[in-house]
Amino acid sequence: ELATCHPEYYRWEQWLFVKLFKKGLVYKKNAIVNWDPVDQTVLANEQVIDGRGWRSDALIEKKEISQWFMRITDYAEELLDSLDDLTKWPDAVITQQRNWIGKSTGLEIDFTRKGSDALRVYTTRADTLMGVTYLAIASEHPLALEAAKNNPTVQVFIDDCKTMETTEAAMETMEKKGVDSGLKCTHPITGEAVPIWIANFVLMGYGTGAVMSVPAHDERDYDFAKKYGIEIKQVINEGENVDESAITAKGILFNSGEFDGMDFNKAFEAIADTLTNNNLGERKTNFRLRDWGVSRQRYWGCPIPIVNCPSCGSVAVPEAELPVKLPEDVEFDEAGGSPIKKMPEFFETTCPNCGKAAERETDTFDTFFESSWYFARYTCKDNDTVMLDDRAKYWLKGGVDQYIGGIEHAILHLLYARFFNKLLRDEGLIENDEPFNNLLTQGMVLKDGAKMSKSKGNTVDPAEMIEKYGADTVRLFILFAAPPTQDLEWSDSGLEGSYRFVTKIYRLVSNFISDSQSHAIASLDTDALNKAQKDIRQKTHQTLGKITDDMSRRHSFNTAIAALMELTNALAKFKDTDEQSMAVRAESIDIILKSLSPITPHICHYLWSALGNEAAIINETWPNTDETALTQDEVQIIVQVNGKLRAKLMLSTDMDKAQVEFQALADENIVKFTEGKSVVKVIVVPNKLVNIVVK
C-alpha cells in the first residue's frame, strides 16, 4: 500500500510540478476564485456543488487572489478526441466530460470604443450579429469597475454579484439582473452605438467576460431586454414574430443589409470574411474548459515547491532539495487559515537563483493532485530514485484494467487523472494514452430518497447494523439491493431479508453436515445419477456460469446473488441421502460457498471450516463450470395451435422433428383443438416450439 500524505510519495509530484513549471505548463496569476469562508481556501469550479463547498457545504464567495494554475487547456483537444477511445466507460461520464470540455467553433468580434481598447466578444451565432442591441459584461470586468467609480448604483450591483452562486444550475434558474454602465461601443458593421450593460449572467472566468446580446434570437437576452426595456431587433425568419418569445432556431436572414437571404452557413462565412478583412474579428475555436487552479490555502496538502523572490520572482525549488516537507509541529488558532503562513521557520528561506532572502510558497496543492496519479505509483512504490520506472510502462500498458469510482467525479478526479496520465506520458514515464480501460461508476446509498447527511438527519450507523445483523448481512444487502451503477435506497426490511438468506445458508450447510454423519458420501459418478440428481447438478452449474459472468464481466452482483438464492432454495428442497445424492449436495454446497465468499466472507469461512476443510476458503480457487452438467436429457416444448399456447411437453432432446411432431399431435389437449379440422402445416423449432396451423 502507499499513503499520498507521505513525503516519499508527494516528493514526486513536486518533482513533476517543477518539470512542468520549467516547460511553462504551470503558471501563477491573479484570478477571481471560489472562496470557501469555512475552509478558508480556494475551490476549483468543479468543487462547487450547488453554490456550496464540496467539503464544508458553506456558501461560496467570489474573491480575487493569486493562484497557481495548470494548463489543462493545452490538452483540451486531446482530452476531447480521446474520449472516443474510452469504449468501456459509461456514456454518462463521457457526455459530462465532453460537455465540460465544451468545444465550439465561432467568431471573436471586436466592438470598438473611442480612445479605448475594443471590447471583444465570442459567439457561435455570427448570423445574428445584425440583431445585437446591447453588450453584457461581467461584474468583475475592467469596464464595469471603471463605470462604478462614478456610479454608486453600479457599485452596489457589483457588490451584490460577489455573493451570487455561479454554478451552471444556479445560473440557469436565477433571476437575470443588470445595470446600464452608461458606456457605449460601436457595432463593427453598422457603426451604430451599442449600450454596454453589466449583467449577473456573464462570468469573467469564461471567454472574454463579455457577450453580445441578441434579444430577438436568444431566450436569456430576450427576457433581459423585456425587463429593462432594451430594443429587440429581429433578423432571422421574416414572417415569424418575437412578441412572446425569442426565435432561437437558425433560418434565413433579413433586416441584415448585404447578408439578407443567406442561411446560417453562408451568413457565418460572409460575416466572418467581412470582419476579418476589416481587422474586426477572426474565426476561433473555443473550449469551455478552464485551466486547473491547484493552489489551496489550507494546511493539509503537499507544499508547492516554489520560492518567491523579490528579485527573481517565482523560482522552482532545486530537485536536490525535494521534497519540501509539510511541517507537522503546527498550531491552529481560532482565526483559521493555514498555520504554516505563520511559521517563519518554514517559509523564510533564500532564493535558489540569487541567494537573497526569499519566502517559500505557503499554499498547498489541491488534494486531487495526489489522487490523479496514485494508481501509477502502485506499480513501483519501492523506487526512491525516480517517479515511475519501467514497471509502470509494463503494468499500465492499455490502462488500468478495471477502475471503480463515483460518477460525482466525472469532471473532477476522472478528468484530472486523464490529464495527469498525458503529462506523465509526455515526460516519458509511461506509454499509455488513457489511465483507465474499464470504468464502473457506483451509485450512492440513499435514505428517504436523499443522500445521507447529518444535517438532514437521514444517516444510518453501520456499526449498529453490523452489531444487530453482522457484517455479512450488511454487505449482502448493499450488493443485492440495486445494480452497482444505480443509487441504493436503504431499507431495514431489505436488510432483514438479507439476514434471512444468510441464516438459510447456515441451515443448508448444517443440515448437510448432520446428514453426512449418518450417510456416506461417495465420489461423484455422473454416469450413475438419476434425473433428480442430474437436475440439481444442472441447476448448480447453470447458476455458476451465470454468476461467474455477472461478477467478473458484468459486475451485476445483485443478479448473481438472486441466482444464488434461487439455487439455495432448490438445494434446500433436495434432501435425498443416498451416496450419489450426498455427493451432488456436497458439490453444490462447495460451489455456493465459494461463490458467496467474496460477498459474505465470514459465514462462508466458518461453514467451510465446519465442513472439514483445512485450508481457508479465501485461498480456494474459483470453481469451474462443468459443461457436461448443462446438457439436458429432456426439454420443455411449447405447443401452439394457430399461434396460441395449448400444451407443454417434456420431450427427449435427441428426438428428431418427425418424432416431436408426432408427440405434439398425439397430445390429448392438442387433439381437442385439432379434431375435425385440417392440419395445414406443422412448424417445429428444435427443443423449443411446435406451432400447428389448422383451418
C-alpha positions in Angstrom: 0.0 0.0 0.0 1.0 3.6 -0.2 -0.1 6.8 1.5 -0.3 10.0 -0.5 0.4 12.1 2.6 3.9 10.6 3.0 6.9 12.7 1.7 8.1 9.6 -0.1 5.0 9.9 -2.3 4.4 13.6 -2.7 8.1 14.4 -3.4 7.5 13.1 -6.9 4.5 15.3 -7.7 6.7 18.2 -6.5 9.3 16.9 -8.9 6.7 16.8 -11.7 5.4 20.2 -10.9 9.0 21.7 -11.2 9.3 20.0 -14.6 6.0 21.4 -15.8 6.9 24.8 -14.4 10.1 24.9 -16.5 8.0 23.8 -19.5 5.5 26.6 -19.0 2.7 24.2 -18.2 2.1 25.8 -14.8 1.8 29.5 -14.0 0.7 32.0 -11.4 -1.8 34.8 -11.9 -4.4 36.8 -10.1 -7.8 35.4 -10.6 -11.4 35.7 -9.4 -11.8 32.4 -7.5 -14.3 30.5 -5.5 -13.5 31.2 -1.8 -14.7 28.9 0.9 -15.1 31.0 4.0 -15.2 28.0 6.3 -12.2 26.1 4.9 -10.5 29.4 4.2 -9.4 28.2 0.8 -10.0 28.3 -2.9 -12.1 25.7 -4.7 -12.0 24.7 -8.3 -15.2 25.3 -10.3 -15.8 21.5 -10.2 -15.6 21.5 -6.4 -18.5 23.9 -6.0 -21.8 22.0 -5.8 -25.0 24.0 -5.9 -23.1 27.1 -4.8 -21.5 25.4 -1.8 -18.1 24.0 -1.0 -17.9 20.2 -1.6 -16.3 19.6 1.8 -17.7 22.3 4.1 -21.1 22.9 2.4 -20.5 26.6 3.0 -21.9 29.2 0.6 -19.0 30.2 -1.8 -17.9 33.8 -2.2 -16.0 35.4 -5.1 -12.5 36.7 -4.3 -9.5 37.9 -6.3 -6.4 36.1 -5.2 -3.0 35.0 -6.6 -3.2 31.4 -7.7 -1.2 28.6 -9.3 -2.8 27.1 -12.4 -2.0 24.1 -14.6 -2.5 24.5 -18.4 -5.1 21.7 -18.8 -6.4 23.7 -21.7 -3.3 22.9 -23.7 -4.6 19.3 -23.7 -8.3 20.2 -24.3 -8.3 18.9 -27.9 -6.7 15.6 -27.0 -8.8 15.2 -23.9 -11.9 15.6 -26.1 -10.8 13.5 -29.0 -9.6 10.5 -26.9 -13.0 10.2 -25.3 -13.9 8.2 -28.4 -11.3 5.6 -27.3 -13.0 5.0 -24.0 -15.5 2.5 -25.2 -15.8 0.8 -21.9 -16.7 3.9 -19.9 -20.3 4.8 -19.1 -22.0 7.1 -21.6 -23.0 9.4 -18.8 -19.3 10.1 -17.9 -18.3 10.6 -21.5 -21.1 13.0 -22.0 -20.3 15.0 -18.9 -16.6 15.3 -19.8 -17.4 16.2 -23.4 -19.8 19.0 -22.3 -17.3 20.2 -19.6 -14.5 20.5 -22.2 -17.1 22.1 -24.4 -15.5 22.7 -27.8 -17.3 25.2 -30.1 -16.5 27.0 -33.3 -17.3 30.6 -33.8 -16.1 34.2 -34.2 -14.3 36.6 -31.9 -15.7 40.1 -32.7 -14.4 43.5 -31.7 -16.8 46.2 -30.7 -14.7 49.3 -30.8 -14.7 52.2 -28.3 -13.3 55.7 -29.0 -10.0 56.2 -27.2 -10.1 52.8 -25.6 -9.4 49.1 -26.4 -12.1 47.3 -28.3 -14.5 45.1 -26.4 -14.0 41.6 -27.7 -16.8 39.0 -27.6 -17.1 35.4 -28.8 -20.2 33.9 -30.5 -21.2 30.8 -32.2 -24.1 32.6 -33.8 -22.4 35.2 -36.0 -25.6 35.0 -38.2 -27.4 37.1 -35.5 -24.7 39.9 -35.4 -27.0 42.4 -37.1 -29.5 41.9 -34.3 -27.2 43.0 -31.5 -28.9 45.7 -29.4 -26.6 45.6 -26.3 -23.5 44.0 -24.9 -23.4 42.4 -21.5 -20.2 42.3 -19.4 -19.3 40.6 -16.1 -19.4 42.5 -12.9 -15.6 42.0 -12.5 -14.8 43.3 -16.0 -12.5 46.3 -16.1 -15.1 48.3 -17.8 -17.6 47.6 -15.0 -15.1 48.6 -12.4 -14.4 51.8 -14.4 -18.1 52.6 -14.6 -18.5 52.0 -10.8 -16.1 54.8 -10.0 -18.6 57.5 -10.7 -21.8 55.5 -10.4 -22.9 54.2 -6.9 -25.7 52.2 -8.4 -23.2 50.2 -10.5 -21.0 49.7 -7.4 -23.9 48.3 -5.4 -24.8 45.9 -8.2 -21.1 44.7 -8.4 -21.1 44.1 -4.7 -24.3 42.1 -4.9 -22.8 39.9 -7.6 -19.8 38.9 -5.4 -22.1 36.7 -3.3 -24.2 35.1 -6.0 -23.9 31.4 -7.0 -22.1 30.8 -10.2 -22.7 27.1 -10.8 -24.4 26.1 -14.1 -27.6 25.0 -12.3 -27.8 28.3 -10.3 -27.1 30.4 -13.4 -29.8 28.7 -15.3 -32.5 29.3 -12.8 -31.6 32.6 -11.1 -33.2 35.9 -11.9 -31.3 37.7 -14.6 -30.3 41.2 -13.3 -28.3 44.0 -14.7 -27.4 47.7 -14.7 -26.6 50.1 -17.5 -22.9 51.0 -17.3 -23.5 54.3 -19.2 -20.8 53.2 -21.6 -21.2 52.5 -25.3 -19.3 50.7 -28.1 -19.6 50.7 -31.8 -21.2 47.9 -33.9 -18.5 46.5 -36.2 -20.6 46.5 -39.3 -23.4 49.1 -38.9 -21.4 51.6 -37.0 -24.3 52.2 -34.6 -23.7 52.9 -30.9 -24.4 49.8 -28.7 -25.0 50.2 -24.9 -22.9 48.2 -22.5 -24.8 46.6 -19.6 -23.3 44.9 -16.6 -25.2 41.6 -16.1 -25.1 38.8 -13.4 -25.3 36.1 -16.1 -21.9 36.9 -17.5 -18.8 35.5 -15.7 -15.3 36.9 -16.0 -13.8 33.4 -15.9 -15.5 32.4 -19.2 -14.4 33.7 -22.6 -13.6 37.4 -22.5 -16.1 38.3 -19.8 -18.3 40.0 -22.4 -21.1 38.7 -24.6 -23.1 40.2 -27.5 -26.8 40.1 -26.8 -29.4 39.5 -29.5 -32.8 39.6 -27.7 -34.8 38.5 -30.7 -32.9 35.2 -31.0 -31.8 34.2 -27.5 -34.2 33.5 -24.7 -32.0 34.9 -21.9 -31.2 38.0 -23.9 -34.9 38.4 -24.7 -36.0 38.2 -21.0 -33.4 40.7 -20.0 -34.3 43.1 -22.8 -38.0 42.9 -21.9 -37.2 43.5 -18.2 -35.1 46.6 -18.9 -36.8 48.0 -22.0 -34.0 47.4 -24.4 -34.6 47.3 -28.2 -35.4 43.9 -29.7 -34.4 43.7 -33.4 -35.4 40.6 -35.4 -33.0 39.5 -38.2 -34.0 35.8 -38.8 -37.1 34.2 -40.3 -39.2 37.1 -41.5 -42.9 36.5 -41.0 -42.5 35.0 -37.6 -42.8 37.4 -34.7 -41.0 37.9 -31.4 -43.9 39.4 -29.4 -44.0 36.5 -27.0 -40.6 34.8 -27.2 -37.3 34.8 -29.0 -36.8 32.8 -32.2 -33.8 30.7 -31.5 -33.8 28.4 -34.5 -31.4 29.0 -37.4 -33.0 30.4 -40.5 -32.9 32.9 -43.4 -31.5 36.4 -42.6 -33.4 39.6 -43.3 -33.1 43.1 -41.9 -29.3 42.4 -42.2 -28.2 44.5 -45.1 -25.9 42.8 -47.5 -26.4 39.5 -45.7 -30.2 39.3 -46.4 -31.4 36.0 -47.8 -28.5 34.0 -46.5 -28.9 30.8 -44.4 -26.8 30.2 -41.3 -23.7 28.7 -43.0 -23.5 31.3 -45.8 -24.1 34.2 -43.3 -21.5 32.9 -40.9 -18.8 32.7 -43.6 -19.7 36.1 -45.2 -19.8 37.9 -41.8 -16.5 36.2 -40.8 -14.9 37.3 -44.0 -16.1 40.9 -43.6 -14.9 41.2 -40.0 -11.5 39.5 -40.8 -10.9 41.7 -43.8 -11.5 44.8 -41.6 -9.5 43.5 -38.7 -12.6 43.5 -36.5 -12.8 39.8 -35.9 -11.4 36.3 -36.5 -12.6 32.7 -36.6 -11.9 31.0 -33.4 -12.3 27.5 -31.8 -13.1 27.9 -28.1 -13.2 25.5 -25.2 -15.4 25.8 -22.2 -12.7 24.1 -20.1 -10.6 26.4 -18.0 -7.1 25.9 -16.6 -7.0 24.0 -13.4 -6.4 26.1 -10.3 -4.3 23.9 -8.0 -3.5 26.3 -5.1 -5.1 25.8 -1.8 -4.8 27.9 1.3 -5.3 25.0 3.7 -2.6 23.5 5.7 -3.2 19.8 4.9 -1.7 19.2 1.5 1.5 18.9 -0.4 3.6 22.1 -0.2 4.1 23.8 -3.6 7.8 23.6 -4.4 8.3 27.3 -5.3 10.3 30.1 -3.7 9.0 33.6 -4.1 11.9 36.0 -4.5 11.6 39.8 -4.6 14.2 40.0 -7.3 13.8 36.8 -9.3 10.1 36.2 -8.9 8.8 32.6 -8.7 11.7 30.2 -8.6 11.4 26.4 -8.5 13.0 24.5 -5.6 16.0 22.6 -6.9 15.5 18.9 -7.4 18.2 18.0 -4.8 16.1 19.8 -2.1 12.9 17.9 -2.7 10.7 17.0 -1.0 9.7 20.3 0.6 8.1 18.6 3.7 4.9 19.8 5.3 5.6 20.7 8.9 3.7 18.6 11.4 4.5 20.6 14.6 1.9 23.2 13.8 -0.6 25.2 16.0 -4.1 26.0 14.9 -5.9 29.1 16.2 -9.4 30.5 16.0 -8.5 32.9 13.3 -8.4 30.0 10.8 -6.3 29.7 7.7 -3.2 27.7 7.2 -0.8 27.7 10.2 2.3 27.4 8.0 1.6 31.0 6.9 2.5 32.0 10.4 5.7 29.8 10.7 8.8 31.8 9.6 10.9 28.7 10.3 9.0 27.2 7.3 8.6 30.0 4.9 11.8 32.0 5.4 14.5 30.8 3.0 16.9 32.0 0.4 16.4 32.3 -3.4 17.9 29.3 -5.3 18.9 31.8 -8.0 20.4 34.8 -6.4 20.8 33.7 -2.8 18.9 36.7 -1.3 16.2 36.4 1.3 13.0 34.9 0.0 9.9 33.1 1.1 8.5 29.7 0.4 5.1 29.3 -1.2 2.7 28.6 1.7 -0.1 27.4 -0.5 -0.5 23.6 -0.9 -1.7 21.5 -3.8 -5.4 20.7 -4.3 -5.6 17.1 -2.9 -6.9 16.0 -6.4 -3.2 16.4 -7.3 -2.4 13.3 -5.2 -5.3 11.2 -6.4 -4.5 11.9 -10.1 -1.6 9.5 -10.4 -1.5 7.2 -7.4 -2.6 4.2 -9.5 0.7 4.5 -11.4 2.8 4.7 -8.3 1.4 1.4 -7.1 3.5 -0.3 -9.8 6.8 0.8 -8.4 6.2 2.3 -4.9 9.6 0.9 -3.7 11.6 3.0 -6.1 13.0 6.0 -4.3 15.2 7.3 -7.2 12.5 8.0 -9.9 8.8 8.9 -10.0 8.0 5.9 -12.2 10.1 3.1 -13.6 9.7 0.6 -16.4 7.3 -1.4 -14.3 4.8 1.4 -14.7 5.1 1.1 -18.5 4.6 -2.7 -18.3 1.6 -2.8 -15.9 -0.2 0.3 -17.3 0.0 -0.8 -20.9 -3.5 -0.4 -22.1 -4.5 1.4 -18.9 -5.8 0.1 -15.5 -8.0 -3.0 -16.3 -10.8 -2.0 -14.0 -11.4 1.2 -12.2 -14.3 1.9 -9.9 -15.4 5.4 -8.8 -18.4 7.6 -8.3 -19.9 9.4 -11.2 -19.7 12.6 -9.0 -16.1 12.6 -10.0 -16.8 12.6 -13.7 -15.4 16.1 -14.2 -13.2 16.0 -11.1 -10.8 13.1 -10.4 -11.6 11.2 -13.6 -10.8 14.3 -15.8 -7.7 15.2 -13.8 -6.4 11.6 -13.9 -6.7 11.6 -17.7 -4.8 14.9 -17.8 -2.1 13.7 -15.5 -1.7 10.5 -17.5 -1.0 12.5 -20.6 1.5 14.7 -18.6 3.3 11.5 -17.4 3.3 10.1 -20.9 4.8 13.3 -22.3 7.6 13.1 -19.7 8.3 9.6 -21.0 7.3 7.9 -17.7 4.5 5.8 -19.1 3.4 4.9 -22.6 -0.4 4.6 -22.4 -2.7 7.4 -23.5 -5.5 6.8 -21.1 -5.4 5.8 -17.4 -8.4 3.5 -17.1 -9.6 0.9 -19.6 -12.9 -0.2 -17.9 -14.8 2.2 -15.7 -17.6 1.4 -13.3 -19.4 4.3 -11.6 -21.1 3.0 -8.5 -24.3 4.6 -7.1 -24.8 6.2 -3.8 -26.6 4.9 -0.7 -29.7 7.0 -0.1 -32.1 7.2 2.8 -35.6 8.6 2.4 -34.7 9.4 -1.3 -31.7 11.6 -0.5 -28.0 11.4 0.0 -27.3 10.5 3.6 -26.4 13.7 5.6 -26.2 14.5 9.3 -27.8 17.8 8.6 -30.8 16.1 7.1 -31.0 13.5 9.9 -31.2 10.6 7.5 -28.0 8.7 8.3 -27.6 5.1 9.3 -25.0 4.0 11.7 -23.2 1.0 10.1 -21.8 -0.1 13.5 -25.4 -0.6 14.8 -26.4 -2.6 11.8 -23.3 -4.8 12.0 -23.9 -5.3 15.7 -27.5 -6.4 15.1 -27.2 -8.4 11.8 -23.5 -9.0 11.3 -21.2 -7.6 8.6 -22.1 -10.3 6.1 -25.8 -9.3 6.1 -24.9 -5.6 5.6 -22.5 -6.5 2.8 -25.1 -8.8 1.2 -27.9 -6.2 1.4 -25.8 -3.4 -0.2 -24.8 -5.6 -3.1 -28.2 -7.1 -3.6 -30.4 -4.1 -3.2 -29.5 -2.5 -6.5 -27.2 -2.8 -9.5 -23.8 -1.2 -8.6 -24.2 1.6 -11.1 -27.5 2.7 -9.6 -28.3 4.5 -6.3 -29.3 2.2 -3.4 -32.3 3.1 -1.2 -31.5 2.0 2.4 -34.2 -0.4 3.6 -34.5 -2.0 7.0 -36.9 -4.6 5.6 -34.4 -5.4 2.9 -31.7 -5.8 5.5 -33.9 -8.3 7.3 -34.5 -10.2 4.1 -30.7 -10.5 3.6 -30.3 -11.7 7.1 -32.9 -14.5 6.5 -30.9 -15.6 3.4 -27.6 -15.8 5.5 -29.4 -17.9 8.1 -30.8 -20.1 5.3 -27.3 -20.8 4.1 -26.3 -21.7 7.6 -29.2 -24.1 7.9 -28.5 -25.6 4.5 -24.9 -26.5 5.4 -25.7 -27.5 8.9 -28.4 -30.0 7.7 -25.9 -31.4 5.2 -23.2 -31.8 7.9 -25.9 -33.6 10.1 -26.9 -35.9 7.2 -23.2 -36.7 6.4 -22.7 -38.0 9.9 -25.1 -40.9 9.2 -24.9 -41.2 5.5 -21.9 -42.0 3.3 -20.7 -39.5 0.7 -19.4 -41.3 -2.4 -17.2 -39.9 -5.1 -19.4 -38.2 -7.7 -20.2 -40.6 -10.6 -22.1 -38.5 -13.2 -23.0 -41.7 -15.1 -24.8 -43.1 -12.1 -27.1 -40.1 -11.4 -30.8 -40.3 -11.6 -33.0 -37.5 -13.0 -33.4 -35.5 -9.8 -29.7 -35.6 -9.1 -28.9 -34.5 -12.7 -31.4 -31.7 -12.4 -29.6 -30.3 -9.2 -26.2 -30.6 -10.9 -27.6 -28.8 -14.0 -29.1 -26.1 -11.8 -25.8 -25.7 -9.9 -23.6 -25.3 -12.9 -26.1 -23.1 -14.8 -26.0 -20.8 -11.8 -22.2 -21.0 -11.6 -21.9 -20.0 -15.2 -24.3 -17.1 -14.7 -22.7 -15.7 -11.5 -19.2 -16.0 -13.0 -20.2 -13.8 -15.9 -22.3 -11.5 -13.6 -19.5 -10.9 -11.2 -16.4 -10.9 -13.5 -17.7 -9.2 -16.6 -20.9 -7.5 -16.0 -20.3 -6.6 -12.3 -24.0 -7.3 -11.8 -23.7 -8.5 -8.2 -27.4 -8.2 -7.5 -28.4 -10.7 -10.2 -25.6 -13.0 -9.1 -27.0 -13.0 -5.6 -30.5 -13.6 -6.9 -29.3 -16.6 -8.8 -27.5 -18.0 -5.7 -30.7 -17.5 -3.7 -32.7 -19.5 -6.3 -30.1 -22.3 -6.3 -30.1 -22.3 -2.5 -33.9 -22.7 -2.4 -33.7 -25.6 -4.9 -31.0 -27.4 -3.0 -32.8 -26.9 0.3 -35.7 -28.9 -1.2 -33.4 -31.7 -2.3 -33.0 -33.9 0.8 -32.1 -37.3 -0.6 -29.3 -39.0 1.4 -28.1 -41.9 -0.8 -24.4 -41.8 -1.7 -24.7 -40.0 -5.1 -27.3 -37.6 -3.7 -24.9 -36.7 -0.9 -22.1 -36.3 -3.5 -24.3 -33.9 -5.6 -25.3 -31.9 -2.5 -21.6 -31.7 -1.5 -20.6 -30.3 -4.9 -23.4 -27.8 -4.9 -22.6 -26.5 -1.4 -18.9 -26.3 -2.3 -19.9 -24.0 -5.3 -22.4 -22.0 -3.3 -19.8 -21.2 -0.5 -17.0 -20.4 -2.9 -19.3 -18.1 -5.0 -20.7 -16.4 -1.9 -17.4 -15.9 -0.1 -16.5 -12.6 -1.8 -19.9 -11.3 -0.7 -20.4 -12.9 2.8 -16.8 -13.9 3.7 -17.3 -14.5 7.4 -20.2 -17.1 7.3 -18.6 -18.8 4.3 -15.2 -19.1 6.1 -16.9 -20.5 9.2 -19.1 -23.0 7.2 -16.2 -24.1 5.0 -14.2 -24.9 8.1 -17.2 -26.7 9.6 -17.3 -29.0 6.5 -13.8 -30.2 7.5 -11.7 -28.2 5.1 -8.3 -27.4 6.4 -7.3 -24.6 4.1 -9.3 -21.3 4.4 -11.9 -20.6 1.8 -10.1 -17.4 0.9 -7.3 -19.4 -0.5 -9.5 -21.5 -2.7 -9.7 -21.0 -6.5 -12.9 -20.0 -8.2 -14.9 -23.1 -9.3 -15.1 -24.2 -12.9 -18.4 -24.9 -14.7 -18.9 -28.5 -15.8 -20.2 -28.1 -19.3 -21.4 -31.7 -19.4 -23.7 -31.0 -16.5 -25.5 -28.4 -18.6 -26.5 -31.0 -21.2 -30.2 -31.7 -20.9 -31.8 -35.1 -21.5 -35.3 -33.6 -21.7 -36.5 -30.2 -22.5 -39.9 -28.4 -22.3 -41.5 -27.9 -25.6 -44.2 -25.3 -26.1 -47.0 -26.4 -28.4 -49.2 -23.8 -30.1 -52.3 -24.2 -32.3 -52.7 -21.2 -34.7 -50.2 -19.3 -32.5 -52.0 -19.9 -29.2 -50.4 -21.9 -26.4 -52.3 -25.2 -26.0 -49.8 -27.6 -24.3 -46.3 -28.0 -22.8 -44.5 -31.3 -23.3 -41.3 -32.7 -21.7 -39.5 -34.5 -24.6 -36.1 -36.1 -25.1 -33.6 -33.6 -26.6 -32.4 -36.2 -29.1 -35.9 -36.6 -30.8 -35.9 -35.6 -34.5 -38.6 -33.3 -36.0 -40.9 -36.1 -37.1 -40.9 -37.6 -33.6 -41.6 -34.2 -32.0 -44.4 -33.6 -34.4 -45.9 -37.0 -33.7 -45.8 -36.4 -29.9 -47.4 -32.9 -30.3 -50.3 -34.1 -32.5 -50.9 -37.0 -30.2 -51.2 -34.9 -27.0 -54.7 -35.1 -25.5 -55.2 -31.4 -25.2 -53.9 -30.7 -28.8 -56.4 -33.3 -30.1 -59.2 -31.2 -28.7 -58.1 -28.2 -30.7 -57.4 -30.0 -34.0 -60.2 -32.6 -34.0 -62.5 -32.1 -37.0 -60.0 -29.6 -38.6 -57.5 -29.8 -41.3 -53.8 -29.5 -40.3 -52.3 -27.2 -42.9 -48.7 -27.0 -41.5 -46.6 -28.1 -38.5 -43.6 -25.9 -37.7 -41.0 -27.4 -35.4 -38.3 -25.4 -33.7 -36.0 -28.0 -32.2 -36.0 -28.2 -28.4 -38.2 -25.1 -28.2 -41.5 -24.8 -30.0 -44.2 -26.6 -32.2 -46.8 -24.5 -34.0 -49.7 -26.3 -35.6 -51.6 -24.4 -38.2 -55.2 -25.6 -38.8 -58.3 -24.5 -40.6 
